[in-house]
Amino acid sequence: MKIDCVGGGPASLYLAILAKLQEPAHEVTVHERHAAGTSYGWGVTYWPDLLADLHAHDPESARLIEEQSVCWSGGFAYVGDRTTAHDGDPGHAIGRHRLRTVLADRARALGVRLEFGSEIGSRADLPDADLVVAGDGAHSRLRTEQAAEFGTRVTTGANRFIWLGTTRVFTAFTFAFVETEHGWIWCYAYGFSAEHSTCVVECSATTWSALGFDRLDHAEALRLLERLFADLLEGHELLGRKDIESHAQWQAFPTVTNTAWSHGNLALIGDAAHTTHYSIGAGTTLALRDAMSLARAVGSAGPRELPAALAAYEQDRRQALLSVQSAARHSAQWYENLPRYMSLEPHRMFALLGQRHSPLLPHVPPQLYFHVDQAVGRLQALRWLKQRLGPRLARTLQSRRTP
């Protein structure tokens, strides 16, 4: 088949790799509207289970990704002038540019055609393709062109966030919560190379405007954030994009869902198909797993088998996403209701931070939830009861609160 992937992110590039590995006769092209070497963003996170999947699907690219990643275990939380630590599972991070370079080089070596500076605004721009894959992000042009057919719905979160870099290299996943006269502001930080870390800053919309971030220019906003997080940064600077105004870099997170993931020969992948709140660190993992599933479904199929292949892909990924989307939704809500938890002792707040995916947590007083969770953690029978009854009880409580 002739496969055209629109968008040069990890989802499209990895799909191109797997499609050529499974069927070398496929003619695969990746179209990226930016010039070669252009990459926005800082580092992305992933976890050991993804690394195992990458090795199973393409050991060569997996080896290179692992070699160029950093690894950490556990985390720290700074709450005002207090600090607490938490032992946790190991995690990995890699620079977004490095990840794309590894995947692009691997794709090119397998015979994939990479076209940079290639602007594809409509499916009509690719009339000869047997399969068109929209991997052009949460604001996908190809999906938007046929939003009614895909049943696209985009909802935005209440908080504001900005994605930054810093020259301080964090060796563990780190949270910092700072109280200002206008409310709380916080960040998530993690190293992704020997020189840089990602630093995502978030606050409520009210705090964001009261601190002046809707008006400050790029340099002024970074300097203010450096002052707010001075203890965390230890004299290091924050880095942002210089090509757009600072206030434009702040966003409200868009949660994208679609009732259909394909229409005709056009299939959605990655953020074009779904988004999950950045606070669970799953975006890149889900995009790569979409690519694995779509490549597996298409295999060596021809155009006649394509409808069944796309249906199988959608069914597989929808089922896999259910628990992740639920976790992301509750994680976003936890941060949108952050003041509810900030009166706790830091170690208790951090413990509930780790429990933010729970559907039951919003309906139970935080102090009570902490004590119950500690007790549950010590008893196997109570753990089973929590896992089975927690979501059901949460739905019941939520339905009683809904008018």
Backbone torsions as a table, in degrees:
resi	resn	phi	psi	omega
1	MET	NA	159.5	172.1
2	LYS	-97.7	113.4	-175.5
3	ILE	-113.8	123.4	176.7
4	ASP	-114.8	121.9	178.9
5	CYS	-105.0	126.5	-178.5
6	VAL	-103.1	122.1	-174.5
7	GLY	105.1	126.8	-175.4
8	GLY	-100.3	32.9	178.2
9	GLY	-83.5	-178.0	-177.7
10	PRO	-57.2	-37.4	-178.0
11	ALA	-62.2	-51.0	-178.9
12	SER	-64.5	-44.4	-177.5
13	LEU	-65.3	-41.3	-178.6
14	TYR	-71.8	-36.3	174.6
15	LEU	-60.6	-43.3	179.7
16	ALA	-60.3	-42.2	178.3
17	ILE	-60.3	-51.3	-175.9
18	LEU	-67.7	-35.6	178.7
19	ALA	-62.9	-41.5	178.8
20	LYS	-71.3	-35.2	177.6
21	LEU	-65.2	-39.9	-178.0
22	GLN	-76.2	-35.7	-178.9
23	GLU	-146.2	92.7	-177.9
24	PRO	-57.6	-21.0	-178.7
25	ALA	-75.9	-14.5	176.0
26	HIS	-61.5	139.2	173.7
27	GLU	-98.3	108.1	-171.1
28	VAL	-116.6	130.3	177.6
29	THR	-128.8	136.5	173.7
30	VAL	-111.1	125.2	-179.8
31	HIS	-105.4	122.5	178.0
32	GLU	-123.1	124.8	-174.4
33	ARG	-73.6	-22.8	177.9
34	HIS	-85.2	162.5	178.4
35	ALA	-69.0	158.1	178.1
36	ALA	-58.8	138.0	178.9
37	GLY	89.1	-8.8	179.0
38	THR	-83.5	129.4	178.1
39	SER	-153.7	123.7	178.1
40	TYR	-98.3	153.4	-178.2
41	GLY	103.1	174.8	-175.5
42	TRP	-117.9	-108.4	179.7
43	GLY	-105.8	157.1	175.8
44	VAL	-122.0	151.3	-177.7
45	THR	-104.9	155.5	170.6
46	TYR	-156.6	173.9	-170.8
47	TRP	-126.4	164.5	-173.4
48	PRO	-55.8	-32.3	-179.1
49	ASP	-65.7	-33.1	176.1
50	LEU	-67.5	-41.9	-179.8
51	LEU	-58.4	-39.2	177.3
52	ALA	-63.3	-40.9	178.3
53	ASP	-65.7	-39.8	179.1
54	LEU	-62.7	-42.1	178.1
55	HIS	-63.9	-34.7	-179.5
56	ALA	-70.8	-31.5	-175.9
57	HIS	-90.9	-39.2	179.2
58	ASP	-154.7	91.0	-175.7
59	PRO	-56.9	-31.7	-176.5
60	GLU	-66.3	-51.7	179.5
61	SER	-68.9	-33.0	178.3
62	ALA	-62.9	-41.3	179.5
63	ARG	-61.7	-43.5	-178.7
64	LEU	-68.0	-40.0	178.0
65	ILE	-62.9	-44.6	-179.7
66	GLU	-64.0	-40.7	-179.1
67	GLU	-63.4	-32.0	-175.0
68	GLN	-100.6	11.3	178.2
69	SER	-102.3	161.5	169.8
70	VAL	-109.7	158.8	-177.8
71	CYS	-128.2	144.4	175.7
72	TRP	-139.5	169.1	176.7
73	SER	-142.9	133.5	179.0
74	GLY	78.0	-167.0	-177.9
75	GLY	-165.3	171.5	177.9
76	PHE	-129.4	150.0	172.7
77	ALA	-130.3	126.3	173.6
78	TYR	-102.2	118.4	178.8
79	VAL	-119.1	101.6	-172.3
80	GLY	61.4	-123.1	-179.9
81	ASP	-100.0	14.1	-179.8
82	ARG	-112.3	150.0	-176.5
83	THR	-130.4	141.7	174.5
84	THR	-138.2	148.2	-178.5
85	ALA	-114.9	157.7	-178.2
86	HIS	-143.4	128.7	174.1
87	ASP	-79.6	135.8	-178.2
88	GLY	-151.1	-180.0	179.4
89	ASP	-70.0	151.9	178.8
90	PRO	-67.9	147.6	176.0
91	GLY	-131.0	165.3	-179.6
92	HIS	-128.2	154.7	173.6
93	ALA	-145.3	149.3	178.1
94	ILE	-144.9	145.9	176.4
95	GLY	-60.9	138.0	-179.4
96	ARG	-59.2	-40.1	179.5
97	HIS	-64.4	-41.9	179.6
98	ARG	-63.8	-42.3	179.8
99	LEU	-61.4	-45.9	-179.6
100	ARG	-65.3	-35.9	179.2
101	THR	-65.5	-44.1	178.2
102	VAL	-59.1	-47.6	-177.0
103	LEU	-69.5	-38.7	179.3
104	ALA	-65.1	-43.3	179.1
105	ASP	-64.1	-40.5	179.4
106	ARG	-66.3	-42.7	179.2
107	ALA	-62.2	-45.4	-179.6
108	ARG	-61.6	-39.7	179.7
109	ALA	-64.3	-26.7	180.0
110	LEU	-88.4	-0.8	177.6
111	GLY	100.0	10.5	175.7
112	VAL	-75.6	138.6	177.4
113	ARG	-89.8	124.2	178.6
114	LEU	-108.7	121.3	179.9
115	GLU	-115.8	105.0	177.9
116	PHE	-90.5	153.0	-175.1
117	GLY	68.7	23.7	-178.0
118	SER	-103.1	106.1	-176.0
119	GLU	-91.3	110.7	177.0
120	ILE	-111.3	108.5	-176.4
121	GLY	-103.4	-8.8	-175.9
122	SER	-153.4	151.8	175.7
123	ARG	-61.8	-26.8	179.7
124	ALA	-64.3	-18.2	177.7
125	ASP	-72.9	-10.0	-178.1
126	LEU	-127.2	63.0	-172.3
127	PRO	-67.8	-21.8	-175.6
128	ASP	-94.4	-2.2	-176.0
129	ALA	-74.9	139.2	171.2
130	ASP	-80.6	-36.0	178.4
131	LEU	-135.7	126.9	174.1
132	VAL	-111.1	127.6	-179.0
133	VAL	-111.9	118.5	178.5
134	ALA	-88.0	99.7	175.6
135	GLY	-115.6	35.3	-173.0
136	ASP	-98.7	29.9	166.6
137	GLY	87.0	-178.9	-174.8
138	ALA	-61.6	-27.3	179.9
139	HIS	-103.5	32.8	-175.4
140	SER	-44.3	124.8	176.3
141	ARG	-69.3	-41.4	-178.0
142	LEU	-64.6	-39.7	178.1
143	ARG	-69.9	-42.7	-179.0
144	THR	-61.6	-34.7	179.4
145	GLU	-58.3	-30.8	-179.4
146	GLN	-128.5	45.0	-176.0
147	ALA	-58.7	-36.3	-179.3
148	ALA	-64.4	-41.0	-179.9
149	GLU	-68.0	-34.5	179.6
150	PHE	-84.3	-14.2	-176.6
151	GLY	63.3	44.4	-175.4
152	THR	-71.3	135.5	173.6
153	ARG	-132.8	130.1	178.5
154	VAL	-123.2	120.8	175.7
155	THR	-117.7	143.3	-177.1
156	THR	-110.1	143.6	-180.0
157	GLY	-72.8	167.0	-176.9
158	ALA	-82.0	-27.8	-176.1
159	ASN	-84.9	168.0	173.7
160	ARG	-113.5	144.4	178.5
161	PHE	-143.4	159.6	176.4
162	ILE	-140.4	139.3	-176.0
163	TRP	-100.0	115.0	-175.9
164	LEU	-127.0	168.4	170.2
165	GLY	-114.6	168.7	174.7
166	THR	-150.0	153.8	177.5
167	THR	-84.5	-5.7	172.1
168	ARG	-79.4	129.8	-178.8
169	VAL	-96.9	113.4	178.7
170	PHE	-88.3	135.7	-178.0
171	THR	-100.1	2.4	174.9
172	ALA	-148.3	159.1	177.1
173	PHE	-68.0	124.0	-168.8
174	THR	-125.5	135.1	175.0
175	PHE	-114.1	145.1	173.9
176	ALA	-138.4	129.6	-178.6
177	PHE	-119.9	122.4	-176.8
178	VAL	-121.5	129.4	177.5
179	GLU	-95.2	125.7	177.0
180	THR	-111.2	174.6	177.6
181	GLU	-66.8	-12.8	-179.5
182	HIS	-110.3	10.7	179.0
183	GLY	118.5	-178.9	-175.8
184	TRP	-79.8	145.7	169.3
185	ILE	-135.8	142.7	-173.8
186	TRP	-146.1	167.5	178.9
187	CYS	-143.8	158.0	172.1
188	TYR	-116.1	131.4	-176.8
189	ALA	-137.3	141.6	177.6
190	TYR	-156.9	142.8	177.8
191	GLY	-74.5	147.0	175.5
192	PHE	-132.3	-0.5	175.8
193	SER	-158.8	-178.0	178.8
194	ALA	-77.4	-7.2	-176.7
195	GLU	-118.8	-23.3	-170.2
196	HIS	-140.2	158.4	172.8
197	SER	-130.1	158.3	168.8
198	THR	-87.0	143.7	176.3
199	CYS	-139.6	106.7	179.6
200	VAL	-99.6	121.3	-178.2
201	VAL	-105.3	138.9	-176.9
202	GLU	-141.2	149.8	173.6
203	CYS	-162.7	172.7	176.8
204	SER	-71.1	159.8	178.4
205	ALA	-61.9	-35.2	179.5
206	THR	-65.7	-45.9	178.4
207	THR	-64.3	-41.6	-179.5
208	TRP	-56.3	-48.9	-178.8
209	SER	-73.8	-36.7	-179.3
210	ALA	-65.6	-32.0	177.4
211	LEU	-80.4	-9.2	174.5
212	GLY	93.1	10.5	-177.1
213	PHE	-68.7	-16.0	175.7
214	ASP	-78.2	-5.6	-176.8
215	ARG	-126.1	-24.6	-174.6
216	LEU	-69.2	146.2	174.7
217	ASP	-80.1	178.8	-172.5
218	HIS	-55.3	-54.1	-175.6
219	ALA	-65.8	-41.9	-178.5
220	GLU	-63.7	-40.4	-179.7
221	ALA	-65.0	-42.5	179.6
222	LEU	-65.6	-39.8	179.9
223	ARG	-65.1	-39.9	178.1
224	LEU	-64.1	-43.7	178.7
225	LEU	-64.1	-37.6	177.0
226	GLU	-63.0	-35.6	177.0
227	ARG	-70.7	-41.1	-179.3
228	LEU	-64.7	-37.4	-177.3
229	PHE	-109.2	33.6	-176.1
230	ALA	-59.6	-42.4	-179.3
231	ASP	-63.9	-37.9	-179.6
232	LEU	-69.9	-44.2	-171.9
233	LEU	-78.8	-21.5	177.5
234	GLU	52.6	43.5	175.9
235	GLY	89.6	-6.5	179.4
236	HIS	-81.6	158.8	-176.9
237	GLU	-96.1	158.8	171.2
238	LEU	-96.9	148.2	-176.6
239	LEU	-124.5	132.2	177.7
240	GLY	-129.9	-180.0	176.6
241	ARG	-77.0	133.9	-178.3
242	LYS	-97.6	-4.3	-175.6
243	ASP	-87.1	-11.7	177.8
244	ILE	-135.8	157.8	-178.9
245	GLU	-62.9	149.1	-177.1
246	SER	-57.6	-45.5	-176.3
247	HIS	-64.0	-24.4	178.4
248	ALA	-78.0	-18.7	179.3
249	GLN	-78.8	-21.4	175.3
250	TRP	-73.6	138.5	-177.8
251	GLN	-134.8	162.2	163.6
252	ALA	-104.5	127.7	-169.8
253	PHE	-63.4	127.7	178.0
254	PRO	-91.4	117.8	174.3
255	THR	-91.1	115.4	-176.1
256	VAL	-102.9	128.9	171.5
257	THR	-132.2	155.5	178.5
258	ASN	-138.7	138.3	177.1
259	THR	-77.1	-20.0	174.6
260	ALA	-135.6	143.7	-179.2
261	TRP	-104.9	-2.0	176.5
262	SER	-146.7	152.9	175.3
263	HIS	-146.7	115.8	-173.3
264	GLY	62.3	-126.3	-179.8
265	ASN	-100.3	15.8	178.9
266	LEU	-104.0	122.9	-179.4
267	ALA	-119.4	145.8	178.3
268	LEU	-97.4	147.6	-179.9
269	ILE	-147.6	149.8	177.2
270	GLY	63.6	-143.0	-175.6
271	ASP	-63.9	-20.7	175.7
272	ALA	-66.7	-29.8	179.9
273	ALA	-90.1	-35.0	-173.6
274	HIS	-164.7	149.7	169.5
275	THR	-128.4	150.4	175.1
276	THR	-130.0	139.6	-172.5
277	HIS	-51.6	135.8	-175.3
278	TYR	-58.6	-20.1	-175.5
279	SER	-68.6	-11.6	175.4
280	ILE	-101.4	-3.1	172.9
281	GLY	61.4	39.1	-173.5
282	ALA	-115.0	-2.8	-171.8
283	GLY	-57.2	-50.9	-178.7
284	THR	-67.2	-40.2	178.2
285	THR	-59.1	-46.2	-179.0
286	LEU	-65.8	-38.0	178.5
287	ALA	-62.6	-44.7	179.9
288	LEU	-67.1	-36.2	178.2
289	ARG	-72.2	-31.4	170.5
290	ASP	-57.4	-45.5	-179.1
291	ALA	-61.7	-41.6	177.8
292	MET	-60.2	-45.7	-177.0
293	SER	-67.3	-44.3	-178.7
294	LEU	-66.5	-41.5	178.1
295	ALA	-62.9	-40.6	178.7
296	ARG	-64.5	-40.7	-178.8
297	ALA	-68.9	-40.8	-178.4
298	VAL	-75.5	-44.9	176.9
299	GLY	50.3	-126.1	178.1
300	SER	-103.4	22.3	-178.0
301	ALA	-64.1	157.4	173.4
302	GLY	-105.1	-179.8	-178.3
303	PRO	-54.8	-34.4	-177.9
304	ARG	-67.4	-33.0	-179.0
305	GLU	-86.6	-3.1	-173.2
306	LEU	-61.6	-44.9	-179.4
307	PRO	-56.8	-43.6	179.5
308	ALA	-66.5	-37.2	179.9
309	ALA	-65.1	-42.4	-179.4
310	LEU	-69.0	-35.0	176.5
311	ALA	-65.3	-41.0	179.2
312	ALA	-65.7	-40.6	177.5
313	TYR	-60.0	-48.4	-178.2
314	GLU	-63.0	-43.9	-179.7
315	GLN	-62.4	-42.4	-178.8
316	ASP	-62.9	-47.6	-175.2
317	ARG	-75.2	-35.3	177.1
318	ARG	-58.9	-44.2	-179.4
319	GLN	-64.6	-41.0	-178.3
320	ALA	-68.8	-26.5	-174.8
321	LEU	-84.9	-15.6	-172.3
322	LEU	-53.4	-53.0	-176.6
323	SER	-70.3	-34.8	-179.3
324	VAL	-67.7	-43.1	179.7
325	GLN	-65.5	-37.0	176.8
326	SER	-63.9	-45.0	179.2
327	ALA	-61.6	-41.8	-179.3
328	ALA	-65.9	-40.6	179.7
329	ARG	-62.1	-45.8	-179.4
330	HIS	-71.5	-31.9	176.8
331	SER	-64.4	-45.5	178.7
332	ALA	-61.2	-41.5	-179.8
333	GLN	-66.1	-34.9	178.3
334	TRP	-59.0	-47.1	-179.9
335	TYR	-70.1	-32.2	177.7
336	GLU	-68.9	-19.1	177.4
337	ASN	-115.3	31.5	-173.9
338	LEU	-53.0	-43.5	-177.8
339	PRO	-55.7	-24.2	178.4
340	ARG	-59.3	-26.4	-173.1
341	TYR	-109.6	-8.2	-170.3
342	MET	-79.8	-8.0	175.0
343	SER	-83.9	-8.2	178.4
344	LEU	-72.9	157.3	169.4
345	GLU	-59.9	145.6	-174.4
346	PRO	-52.5	-40.7	-178.1
347	HIS	-67.9	-30.6	177.5
348	ARG	-75.5	-40.9	176.6
349	MET	-60.2	-43.1	-179.3
350	PHE	-65.3	-36.6	177.4
351	ALA	-62.7	-41.5	178.5
352	LEU	-74.8	-26.5	171.1
353	LEU	-58.6	-41.2	176.9
354	GLY	-70.0	-17.8	180.0
355	GLN	-101.3	11.1	-171.3
356	ARG	-66.2	-14.1	178.7
357	HIS	-79.0	-9.3	-175.3
358	SER	-71.3	129.8	176.4
359	PRO	-71.6	-14.8	-177.9
360	LEU	-86.5	-28.3	-173.0
361	LEU	-54.8	-42.5	-178.1
362	PRO	-63.5	-16.3	-173.4
363	HIS	-104.4	1.0	-177.6
364	VAL	-122.5	135.9	176.4
365	PRO	-52.5	133.0	-174.0
366	PRO	-53.1	-43.9	-179.5
367	GLN	-62.0	-42.5	179.4
368	LEU	-65.2	-43.0	179.9
369	TYR	-60.4	-42.1	-179.4
370	PHE	-59.4	-47.7	-177.6
371	HIS	-66.8	-40.8	178.7
372	VAL	-64.9	-42.0	-179.0
373	ASP	-63.9	-38.1	177.3
374	GLN	-63.5	-40.7	178.6
375	ALA	-67.5	-42.0	179.8
376	VAL	-61.5	-39.4	-178.6
377	GLY	-62.7	-20.7	-178.5
378	ARG	-93.1	-11.7	-175.5
379	LEU	-126.1	121.1	-177.6
380	GLN	-60.0	-40.8	-177.2
381	ALA	-64.7	-39.4	179.1
382	LEU	-70.3	-33.2	176.1
383	ARG	-60.9	-43.5	178.9
384	TRP	-62.6	-42.1	-179.3
385	LEU	-64.0	-42.1	179.6
386	LYS	-62.7	-43.9	-178.6
387	GLN	-65.9	-36.2	-176.9
388	ARG	-83.2	-42.5	-172.4
389	LEU	-96.8	-21.2	-177.1
390	GLY	-55.9	-55.2	-179.8
391	PRO	-61.1	-36.8	-179.4
392	ARG	-67.2	-42.5	178.7
393	LEU	-65.7	-39.0	179.0
394	ALA	-61.5	-42.2	178.9
395	ARG	-63.3	-38.5	179.7
396	THR	-65.2	-44.5	179.4
397	LEU	-65.7	-38.9	179.8
398	GLN	-65.4	-41.1	-179.7
399	SER	-64.9	-31.7	178.6
400	ARG	-72.7	-27.4	-179.6
401	ARG	-84.4	-20.0	-176.8
402	THR	-81.1	124.7	-178.2
403	PRO	-70.0	NA	NA
